[in-house]
């Protein structure tokens, strides 16, 4: 693609990078990324991907902005309270970078719409706040052969990994959703707002690395951090031959929506 003088100036700090350059920025501008959830994690992911110039950003979320969201969901402002999150997010994305094509889905990610929605995208970002949807994203992406980034936060802690076809998936690590009341909700445990930004920017970096083809992705590795101690560690994981969705003899061959027993974070 031919960059205008304005675009060259806008993306100059990327273009100066040896691992990105003009070709890498072209890949970013041609990229199509879906972010599931416009909350605590989705907010920084969307902001940084828009600023980076990702050509098409899809955002799916069925919620509206609540006052309690504003402590961590930095893409939404006080006047946005009561507005659909996808519309609020789109407004900020277009203000940051009017070149970005934003596709909104004011609905929840379900077994019925998952395949239809993800098929148009190069990469999927899990910015959701409950276990059943996280497993649904995993299963849909694995079955469709789509790469995705998982992210989860609680209290002062966060975790993330990246899945590519033939690497370990969410079920390889956690197998299935926890039983009811096993994990506290946000209202019970809370979350430090900045944690969402810390993890979301890591997820955004993984997306950009994938699009450009630079660096080493968080595949077969689970990155865990505790911001209270400011301790980061990486746990190596393996693809599970007995995984029910990506193993040698998978038992999950179609999408099934698990009952939402308890939120990982009720309002993330």
C-alpha positions, 0 to 999 in steps of 0.5 A, spaced: 500 500 500 502 507 498 502 511 505 500 518 505 505 523 508 500 523 514 500 516 515 508 516 514 508 521 520 503 517 524 506 511 524 514 513 523 516 510 530 513 503 527 517 504 521 523 506 524 523 499 528 528 494 524 523 489 526 517 492 523 519 497 517 514 499 512 512 492 510 511 491 517 506 497 518 503 495 511 501 488 515 498 492 521 494 496 516 492 490 513 490 486 519 483 484 521 482 483 529 476 481 533 476 483 540 471 480 544 469 484 550 470 492 551 471 492 558 477 492 562 482 488 558 478 490 551 479 497 552 487 498 552 487 492 547 483 496 542 486 503 544 493 500 542 491 497 536 487 503 533 493 507 535 498 502 531 493 502 525 490 495 525 486 496 519 479 493 521 477 492 528 471 488 530 469 489 537 463 485 540 460 486 547 452 486 549 453 490 555 452 498 556 457 502 560 456 502 567 459 507 572 463 502 576 466 500 569 470 507 569 475 505 574 479 500 569 475 500 562 479 506 560 476 507 553 469 509 556 468 516 559 463 519 564 458 521 559 458 514 556 454 511 562 448 508 559 451 507 552 452 501 549 460 499 550 461 497 543 459 504 540 463 508 546 469 504 544 468 505 536 467 513 538 474 513 541 477 508 536 475 513 531 478 519 534 485 516 535 485 513 528 480 515 523 483 510 518 481 504 522 475 500 520 471 499 526 465 493 526 461 493 532 457 487 534 452 489 540 451 482 542 454 477 546 459 472 544 455 465 543 455 458 541 450 460 535 454 466 533 461 465 534 463 461 528 460 466 523 463 472 527 470 470 527 471 467 520 473 474 517 478 475 522 486 474 522 486 474 530 482 474 536 483 477 543 479 474 549 477 480 553 471 477 557 470 476 564 467 469 565 469 462 564 464 459 560 465 465 554 473 464 555 472 456 554 467 458 548 472 463 545 478 457 545 473 452 542 471 456 537 478 458 535 481 451 535 476 448 531 476 454 526 484 454 526 484 461 529 490 464 533 487 468 539 490 471 546 487 469 552 487 474 558 484 474 565 485 478 571 483 478 579 485 482 585 492 484 583 494 478 578 493 477 571 495 471 566 495 471 559 498 466 553 497 466 546 494 460 542 496 458 535 494 452 531 498 446 533 500 449 540 497 448 547 490 451 548 486 454 554 483 447 555 490 444 555 491 448 561 485 448 565 480 443 562 474 446 563 470 451 567 471 451 575 465 449 579 460 454 582 462 459 587 470 456 586 472 463 584 470 470 587 466 475 583 469 482 582 464 485 587 467 480 592 474 480 591 475 487 587 481 488 582 486 494 581 484 498 575 491 498 572 492 491 572 487 491 566 491 496 563 498 492 564 495 485 561 491 488 556 497 492 553 501 485 553 495 482 549 496 488 544 503 487 543 502 479 542 497 481 536 502 486 533 507 481 533 503 476 530 501 481 524 508 483 523 511 476 524 516 479 529 519 476 536 517 470 540 509 469 542 507 467 548 505 460 545 506 454 550 507 459 555 503 462 561 505 469 563 503 470 570 504 476 574 502 479 581 503 487 581 502 487 589 509 484 589 511 486 581 513 479 580 512 476 573 514 469 571 512 464 565 510 457 566 511 452 560 505 448 558 505 443 553 499 441 548 495 435 551 494 429 547 488 428 551 485 435 550 478 434 549 478 440 543 485 439 540 487 432 542 488 426 538 481 424 539 477 430 541 470 429 544 468 437 543 467 437 535 462 442 536 460 448 540 457 447 546 455 453 551 457 452 558 452 454 564 455 461 567 456 458 574 460 464 577 464 470 573 471 470 573 470 478 574 463 480 574 464 487 571 472 487 569 
